[in-house]
């Protein structure tokens, strides 16, 4: 009696992410942004200034990679970094004016992409999926 192997959760999540990104990647390319840069912009726009390590964690970017992402974003005028007054080892990041403008110009376009995705997938299913994914993020080992 041979049982089929269980479907891979992590592989399925990656494949689903790639399917979703097909709706958003063209807009990012049009605006000259990488997926990582857009994640940083969105998080900073929603949550405000934060420490690099927390930003890296929220954006799912490895900390060594985050430094390079932020160097390029700072050079492009999208973010500002500064050392915390209380502890010079802590580096804080916030959106610069150009980053705010980038978010504003991208928002309408990205909302249209969400609508296109929702149109094919269904509003209720998308809400349910997001809810389940939020629950999965809370699971701890």
Residue, then its C-alpha position, 0 to 999 in steps of 0.5 A: x500500500x503506497x501512500x502519496x506524499x503529503x503536499x508541500x505547504x512551503x512549496x505551495x505557498x511559494x507557488x501561490x506567491x508567484x501566482x499573486x506576484x504576476x498581478x503586481x510585478x508589472x506595476x513594480x517594473x514600470x515604477x522601477x522598484x524591486x519587490x523588496x523595495x516596495x515591501x519596505x515602502x509599504x511597511x514604513x508607510x503603514x507603521x512609520x519609522x522603525x529599527x532596521x532589524x524589525x523592518x527586515x523581519x517584517x519585510x521578510x528580508x534577510x538582515x545582510x540583504x536589508x543593508x544593501x536594499x536600504x543603501x540603494x533606496x537611500x541613494x534613490x531618495x526613498x528612505x532616510x536612515x539615522x542613528x538613535x540618539x539614545x543608542x548609536x548602535x540602533x539605526x532607524x529608517x523612515x520614508x523620505x518625501x520621495x518615498x511618500x510620493x512613490x507610495x502615493x503614485x503606486x497606490x492606485x495602480x496596486x489597488x487596480x491589481x488587487x481588484x484584478x486578482x480579486x476578480x479572478x479569485x473571488x472577494x470572499x475567498x481572498x478574505x478567507x485566504x488572508x485570514x488563514x494566512x494571518x492565523x498561520x503566521x501566528x503558529x509557533x513551534 
